[in-house]
Amino acid sequence: MMRSLLASVPPTVAVEIAPRRVSAAVITEKNARFVVTAHAAESIPAGIVRPALNTANITDSRIVTGALLRAFARIGGAPRQVALAIPDSTAKVSLLRFENVPSRAQDFDQLVRWQMRKSAPFRLEDAQISHLPGAVSAEGGREFVVIVARQDIVREYEAVVEAAGSQAGIVDVSTFNVINTVLAAPDPPQRDWLLVHVTVEYASIAIVRGGNLVFFRNRSNEGEGSLADLVHQTSMYYEDRLSGRGFERVILAGAGLVEDGVGDGRQDTDRLRRTLQERLGTEVEAIDPRGAAGLLDRIGADPALLDTLAPLVGLIVRERAA
C-alpha cells in the first residue's frame, strides 16, 4: 500500500490536479463496498500546470482554481477536506535499501535524509519527505520507498484547493494511487505486475512485487526514445537485475486521456496497447477502478472516465482501509 506525503483523517472526496485538467470524485461506502457517487472533470489550458521537480508548477492559479470550483459545483459543492493527487513529476521517488534499520523513528528519519542528500536536486531543509517499507531482501535487508518534494511546490497545489474552499488533508502523487486502486480490488495480482501510466506531460512505469514497489521511473514525454522503448528497457532491467520471471499482469493507465491532436483517441489508445503487447509479448489490459469502487447505475464507464477515476479511487480506498 502506497501511503501519502501528508495524511490526516481520510476524506471521502478526491481531487487530482493534472497538466490539462482537474477532476474530483465522491467515493463513499455502501453495503460494505466503496462506490463512486459523483464525479466531475474540467479542462484547463496547456501550460497552466507544468509539473516539475525544481521549478514553479502553476503559472496561473486563478485558472486552476476556477476549474476546481466548477468541478466542485458539479459534485455538490466544496467539501471541507479532500485527498489530493498531484503529478508524479513534482516528486523524486527513490528505493533505498538498508541492511540494518534503526529502531528509533527519529534515527531512521535522519538516516533517510542523509542518504537522500546525495541525490536530491534541492535542499532537504526545504523538502517534504515521506517513506514507507518496501520489499525484504533474501539477505535480510529491507527496501524503503522514499518520496521527496519541495514544500513550496506542494504548497502551490494545496493553495489551489484552499482557494476553492477546501483543505488538502492528504497529498500524494498520482501513479501511487493508480497502484492503490489495483491493490484494493478483490483479485489483486499475486505475483509481479507492471503498470504503465501515461499522461500528456510524462509517463511513469512501476513494477510491484507482493504488494511492494520494486521499480519506479518517471520520464518527461520530451525525453529521448519512445514509450515502448522505455517499457522494453524496463522489462530487460526487470529480468536482469530484479530476477524477474514474467509479469502476471501488465496494466495501462491514462491512455484514454492522452491527446495527440490527430485522429481518433480510441485508435490511439489501441495502437499504444498493441505496441506494448508486441514489445512485452503479453496481454496489456486497461485500468479499471471498478474492482475497487463501483459506479452508480447512472454513471457510464467509458475508457476516459475509468482513467480519470483510477487515481481518485486509489486515494480514498487505500487511505480509508489503512
N, C-alpha and C positions, 0 to 999 in steps of 0.2 A: 504494500500500500504506500503510495507516494503521499507524503504529508506536505503541508503548505509552508510558505515562507513566514506567514503571520496567521495565527489562528486564535479564535476565541469560541464562544458558543455557536454551534453550527446554525446558519440561517436556512431558509427554505427557498430563497431566490438567488440564482446565479447570474452573473454578468460576465461577458467577455468583451474586451476592447481589443479589436484586431486592426490590421492596417487599413482595411477598406469597409469595415462595418463594426457596429456594436450590436450585441444580442443579449437577450435576457430570457430567463425561463423560471417559472414557479414549479417547484418539484416537491410534492408532499407525499405522505404515507397514507394509503387507503387499503384497509383489509390486509395489513402486513406486507404491502407491496408499494414501492415507490411509483408515482405517476406524475407525468408532466401535465399540469392542468392549464397552463397558459405559456405562451412564448411569443417573442417578437424580435425582429431584426431590422435595423435601419442602416442604410449605406452611408458612407462618408467619402468625400473626395480623396483621390490618390494624393499622397504626400502630406496629409494632415497628421497621420500616425506613422512614424518612421522608426520602427523598433531597432534599437542599437544598444550595445553594451556600455558605451562610454561617452555618448553624446545625448543631448536632449531629444526626447522621443515625440513629443506632441507639439506641433508648430502652431496650432490654434485650438486651444482648449474649449473655446466657446462653441465651435462647430461640433466637437465630440460630445460636449455636454448637451447640446440641443438634440443630437441624435439619441442620446441616452434618455433624455426626458420624453421623447416621442415613444421610445420603446417601453418605458415605464407606464406611460399613459395607456398603452395597448394591453398591458398585463394587469391593470387595475390600480396603478399608482405607485409612487416610490415607496419601497419598503424601508423599515428602519435600518436594516442591515442586510448586506449581500455578501456572497462569496464571489471573488473577482479573479478571473483568468486574464493574464497579460501575455504578450508574445514571448516565445522561447528566447528570442534574440536579446531580451533585456537582461538575461541572467547567464552566468557561466556555470555549467554543470560539470562536476568532476567526480570521478570514482577514486577514492583513496583507500589504500589497503594498509592496515595496521596489524602487526603481529601481536602486539600487546596493547590493550585498551585500558587507560587509567580508570580506576573505579570511581573517582570523583568527577562529577559532570563538569565542574569548573576547570579541572586539569585537562579533560578531554577537549573542551572548547578551545583552550589555549593551544593544544597540540594541533587541532584542525586549522586554527588561524596561522600558526607558524608554517604549516605545510602550504596553505593557500597563498601566503606572501610570495612564494616562488613563481606563481603563475597568474595571479590576479593583475589585470591591467590598470588598477586604480588602488588608492589607499584603502586598506581594510578598515581603518578608522571611520571611513565614510560608507561602509558597506553594511548590508543586511545579510546575515549568514544563517542558513538552516542546514541541518544534516539529519540523515536517518540511516538506520542499519541496513546493510545490503547482504550479499551472499557471504557464506562462511566457506573459507578455502579448505581443501583436504588437509593442509598442513596445520590448520587450527587458527590461522589469521582470519580477519574479517574485513570486508569492504564496507565503506560508507559512501552514500550518495551525498555530495555537498553542493549546495546551491548558493551562489554568491551574486548579489546585485547591488548596484549603487542605491543608497537610500533616497537620494533626490530623484532618481529616475522612477523608482517605485512610487514615490510621492506624487509624481505627475499623474499617474493613473488613479491613485486614491483621491486626488483633488477633484478629478472629473466626477467621480461618484458622489463626493460631498457636495459639489455644485449642483448636482441633480437631486439633492435632498436625501441622500442615504449615507451609509458608512460601510467601508470595506472591512468586515470582520475577519475575512480570510483572503489572502493574496497568494496566488500560485501561478506557475507557468502552464500554458495551455496543454502541451503534449502530455505532461504528467497526468492530467485528468482525463485525457483520452485513454491512457493506460488504466486509470482507475475504473473507467466505465467497463472496459473489457474484464478486469478482475472482479468486478461486482456482479457480473452475470451469473446465472445458475450453473453454467457449464464453462468456467474459465479454462484456458489452456493449462495442462498439467506439465507439459514439457516446454522446451524452448520455443519462443514465438517472436516474430518480427513485426514491428509497427513502422509504417512509413506515413508520416504526417506532412502533408503539403499545404502551403499557403501561397498567396500571391507574392510574398516577400522572401520566404525562406522555406526550407524543408528540414524536418527533424527525423532521425532514424533511431529507433530504440530496440534493443534486444532484452527480453525479460526471461528469466530462468527461475522457475519455482516461486514466482511472485516477486523476485528481486531483479532490479535493473542491473544488468551486467555490461551494457554498452549504450552510449548515448552520443549522438553527434548532431549538431545544428549547423546548417550552412546556408548562406545567402543564395538566392536564385541567380545572382550575378557571378557566382563562383565558376571556375573552370569545370568543364565536363558536364554531362547530362545527369539527371537524377538517376536514370537507370545505371549509369556508370558508377555512381556513388553507392547505390544499393549493391551492385555486384562486388565492389571493393569491400563493402561491409561483410558480405557473405564469405568472402575469402578470408578476411580477418577472423570471422567467427569460427571458421573451420581450423585455421592455423593457430590462433592464439587463445581461443576460448574452448578448444576441444569440442567444437560443435558437431552434433550428429544429425543435423537436419531440423528444420523448423516444423513444429506441429501445425502452426498456422501462420499465415502472412496476412496482415490486415492493412488496408489502405484507407487513410482518413483524410478528409479535406478536399479530395479531388472534385467533388460536386460543386465546390465553391470557387475553384480556381478559374479565373478568366484569362484566356489568351487573346481575346479580341477578335478571333477569327473562327468561323464555323460554329457548329453545334456543340454546346457544353457536354451533352451526353456522349457524343462521339469522342470528344477529347478525353473524357474520363475512361471510356472503354479502351481507347488507344494506349493510355498510360498503364492501365491494368494489364493489357496484353503484353506490353513491352516488359513489364516487371515479371510476368509469368514466364516469358521466354528466357530472361536472364537467370531467374531463380530455379526454373524447372519445377515449379509447384503452383498450385492454385492461389490466386490473390483474391481475397474477399473484401468487400466494402464494410466499413464500420457500421454497426447497427446498435445504437444505445438502448433499443427496446428490451434487450435482455436484462438490463439493469433498472430501467424505469419505463413503464408502459405509457402509452399515449391515450388520451381520451378519444372516444369513437369519432368525435368531430374533427380531430386533427389528422390531416392527411400526411402520409410518410413518404415524401419524395426524397431523393438522394441528397439534395442540398439541405433539407431540413435535418436529416439524420446527421450529416456532417456538422451542422450548426449546433445541434444538441449534445454531441458527444462530449466535449469538454465541460459543458454546463452540468450535465448529469453526473459526470465524474466528480466534480467539485462538491455537490450536495450529498450524493450517495456514500462516498467513501468517508467524508468527514463525519456524517451523522452516524455511520456504522462504527467509526472509531470512538 
